[in-house]
């Protein structure tokens, strides 16, 4: 009796088993359950197509918690938003079809996008501080009193 052997090539090479090791300290708790769900719902190369409402249903959180978690994963350079409902996992944690594909993607990364950098925590904190500063500036601009409009000068004669 002869047994035929069929070649089995996996769709992914899962290299993200240590993704939580790289998370910076001080991230909101909402960010942590997002990582495994995004890893488990990715296409080869780390692309995840899902709107925030769908992601919220995956993890059992509110949309606002998911927004904040994704935002902080972005500050940590672990997830990038490519468009509405499209996210990209960093090649350092994403699943690829072959190790060669992953190494090529990692080799193309900019040094500022890497979260295995020695100053990773400082970069994360700087990005968060810049965001908070910008948010406060916008709030101050919204609170500024507007000058009254001179309606008499705008009337047609």
N, C-alpha and C positions, 0 to 999 in steps of 0.2 A: 504494500500500500504506500502510495506517495502522498505527501502532504505539501500542498502549495504554500509557499511563504509569500505573503503580500507585504510590500513595503508600506510602512506606516510613518508618514511624516506629520508631526503635530503642527497645528495651525500657529501655535505660539511657543516660544521658549520663555517660560516665566522666570524672570530675573528679579522680580519685585518683592521677594520674600523678606527683604530687610528695609522696605520703604519707611516703616515707622521709626527706624533707628535715626533717620535723618531729619525728623521733624524738629523744628526749633522750639526752644522753651518759650512759653508765653503765648502760644497759639490758643485761640478759643477752643473750647471742648467740642464745638460743632464740627471742627475741621477733621478730627480723628476718624469718625466713622465714615467719612466721605472717601478716604483713601482706598480702603479695600473694595468699596462698592464701585468706584471708578475703575480700579484695576480689574475687577471682575466683569465689567461691561464695556471693555475697550475693544477696538479693532486692532489688527496688527499695526504696530508702530505707536500705539498710545492714543489714538483718536477716539473720543467718546462723544456720541451724538445723543444728547438728551437735554431737554429744557429743565430749568430748575425745579419746576413743579414735579416732574417725573423723578428727578434725583431725590427730592424731598420725600416722595412716596417710597422710594427704595430704602431710605434710612429712618423713616418715621419721624421726621423733623418738619418744622415749618419752613416755608420758602425763605423767610428772612434769615433763619439760622443757616440754611444752605448757602445763601448769598454771602453771608459773613464768613463761613467756613471756606468757600471757594476763593473769596477775596484773600484770605490769609494764606491759603495754599499757593496763590499767585504771588504774594509777597515773598514766600519761601522759594519761589521758582520751581515748585513741584508740579503745578498745573497752570497752563496758559489758556486764556479764552481766545478762540480763533474767530468766533462769530456768535450770533444768537443760537444757543443750544448746541454749540460745538466747542469742545474742550480738548486740549492736547496734554497728555502726561509727559513729564520730562523723560527723555530717553534713558536717564539713569534708573528709572523705575518701571518703564513701560515694557510690555511684552512684545516680542518680535518673532518672526518666523524662524530666523536663524541667528546665532550669536554674531555672525559677521555683519548682519544688518544692524544689530544693536551697536556694535563697535563703530560702524561707519557713522551712525547717527550721533553717537557720543562725540566722535572726533570732529563733527561739524559744529558742535555747540560752542557758543561764545563763553568765555571765562566767567562773565557776569551772570550767565544763566545756570551755572553749575552750583548745586547745593552740597557738593562734597569739597568745597573750597574751605581753607583754614579760617577765613573770616565770615563764614556763612551766617553765624548768629548775629554778628554786627551788621551785616548787610540786611538781614531780615528786619532787625530793629530800626535801622535807618529808613527802610521803605515804609514801615508802619508809622514812624514819626512823621515822615513827609506827607503821608496820606492824612494823618490826623491834623497836621498843620494846615493843609489845603482845605480840609473839611471845616475847620474853625474859621478860616478866612472867608469861605463862602457864606458861612452862617452870619458873620459880621456884616458882610456886604448886603445880605438880605435884610438885616435889622436896621440898616441906615435909613434915616428918614429921607423921604424924597422931597424935593423942593416943590412947593405948590405951583400948579400950572396957572398961568395968567390967562384965563378964559376970554377976557375982554380983548386982549391983543390977537386972539385967534378967530374972532368973529368976522364973518364976511360982511363987507359994507355994501 
